[in-house]
Each structure stands twice: as C-alpha cells, then as structure tokens.
C-alpha cells in the first residue's frame, strides 16, 4: 500500500515538473526584451521534466516486460534518462538558432512564437496532472 501511494505521488509530480519548467521558461522569456535570446533559460530548464520522466508508468512497465535482471534495472533507467536528455538538447540546439533568426528579423513575431512554447508545455502538463491526479484509477 505504501509503495502504491508513493508511486501515485511520483506519477503526479511528473506533470508538475513539466508545468514548473514551462512557467520558468515563460517567465524568463517574458522578462527579456523581445530581441533577447532565451535559449539559455530553455537549456537550463530541460533536465527538470526529463529527470522526472523516469517515474513514468510506461517506462516501468516496459522495463518489467523485458524481464531484465534486477541489477540491470537501474542502468536501464539511467540510460533511458540520458537518452531523453540528449534528445531534448538536440531539439533545443536545432530550434534555438531558428528562433534567434526569427527574433532578429521580427522581434514581435519572434517573441510571440517563443512564448507559445512554454504556454503549450504548461497546458500539456496541467492536462497531464489532472488526468493522473483525478481521472486515473
């Protein structure tokens, strides 16, 4: 019972981490002038939901179904997280120069596009939180 409650709490904290990341990034982007790049804020906020995603039920189920020896579970989870972080960094490194170019050409449009990302993350995280906290069995 105690482990099930802890697991449920962790499943609820994952979307909270996503909402926190979106808020931190949005705050950083909104406090900067439209011509200032905000890639630094995004790069520093990436690890928060990535590290928290290790608690996801889907990952746990997939590792369980693979019938890995107990000693291999930690390394598998660690490797998964490293892969998630690398993937997120690659996406940011690919998108950041494009956003920077857009912001230099049209500061207002660039600022609006940059603000749309964190708002999307906040909405997705909030939906995920409600789904896990109140709608799951």
C-alpha positions in Angstrom: 0.0 0.0 0.0 2.8 2.4 0.9 4.7 1.8 -2.3 1.5 2.2 -4.4 0.9 5.6 -2.7 4.4 6.7 -3.3 4.2 5.6 -7.0 1.0 7.5 -7.4 2.6 10.6 -5.9 5.6 10.3 -8.3 3.2 10.0 -11.3 1.5 13.2 -10.2 4.9 15.0 -9.7 6.0 14.4 -13.3 3.4 16.7 -14.9 4.0 19.2 -12.1 7.7 19.3 -13.2 6.6 20.0 -16.7 4.3 22.9 -15.6 7.2 24.3 -13.5 9.5 24.1 -16.5 7.0 25.8 -18.7 6.4 28.6 -16.1 10.2 29.1 -15.6 10.8 29.3 -19.3 7.8 31.6 -19.9 8.9 33.9 -17.0 12.4 34.0 -18.4 11.1 34.7 -21.9 8.6 37.3 -20.8 11.0 39.2 -18.7 13.5 39.5 -21.5 13.1 42.2 -24.2 11.8 40.8 -27.5 15.2 41.0 -29.1 17.0 39.0 -26.4 17.6 35.2 -26.9 16.1 32.9 -24.3 17.8 29.7 -25.3 19.8 29.8 -22.1 16.7 29.6 -20.0 15.4 26.7 -22.0 18.7 24.8 -21.9 18.8 25.1 -18.1 15.1 24.0 -17.7 15.4 20.9 -19.9 16.6 18.4 -17.3 13.6 19.0 -14.9 10.9 17.0 -16.7 13.5 14.7 -18.3 14.7 13.5 -14.9 11.2 13.3 -13.6 10.1 11.2 -16.6 12.0 8.2 -15.1 9.0 7.6 -12.8 6.6 7.2 -15.7 4.4 4.1 -15.5 5.0 3.3 -19.2 8.8 3.1 -18.7 8.4 1.0 -15.6 6.0 -1.4 -17.4 8.4 -1.7 -20.4 11.3 -2.5 -18.2 9.3 -5.0 -16.3 8.1 -6.7 -19.5 11.7 -7.0 -20.7 12.3 -9.4 -17.8 15.7 -7.8 -17.1 17.6 -9.0 -14.1 17.0 -6.7 -11.0 20.6 -5.4 -11.1 20.1 -4.1 -14.7 17.0 -2.0 -14.0 19.0 0.9 -12.6 21.3 1.1 -15.5 18.4 0.7 -17.9 16.6 3.6 -16.3 19.7 5.7 -16.2 20.4 5.0 -19.9 16.9 5.9 -20.8 17.1 9.2 -18.9 20.5 10.1 -20.6 18.9 9.4 -24.0 15.9 11.6 -23.2 18.2 14.4 -22.1 20.4 14.1 -25.2 17.3 14.1 -27.4 15.9 17.2 -25.8 19.2 19.0 -26.1 19.4 18.2 -29.8 15.9 19.5 -30.4 16.7 22.8 -28.5 20.0 23.1 -30.3 18.3 22.7 -33.6 15.4 25.1 -32.8 17.2 27.8 -30.9 19.1 29.2 -33.9 15.9 29.3 -35.9 14.1 31.2 -33.1 17.0 33.5 -32.8 16.9 34.3 -36.5 13.2 34.8 -36.4 13.6 37.2 -33.4 16.2 39.2 -35.2 14.1 39.6 -38.3 10.8 40.3 -36.5 11.2 40.8 -32.7 7.4 40.9 -32.0 6.6 37.7 -34.0 9.7 36.0 -32.6 8.7 36.9 -29.1 5.1 35.5 -29.7 6.5 32.3 -31.1 8.9 31.9 -28.2 6.1 32.5 -25.7 3.8 29.9 -27.4 6.2 27.0 -26.5 6.1 27.4 -22.7 2.4 28.0 -22.8 2.0 24.7 -24.6 4.1 22.9 -22.1 2.1 24.5 -19.2 -1.2 23.4 -20.8 0.0 19.9 -21.6 1.5 19.5 -18.0 -1.7 20.8 -16.4 -3.8 18.4 -18.5 -1.5 15.5 -17.7 -1.7 16.4 -14.0 -5.5 16.5 -14.0 -5.6 13.2 -15.9 -3.2 11.4 -13.5 -4.4 13.0 -10.2 -8.2 12.8 -10.8 -9.1 10.6 -13.7 -6.9 7.6 -13.4 -7.8 4.6 -11.3 
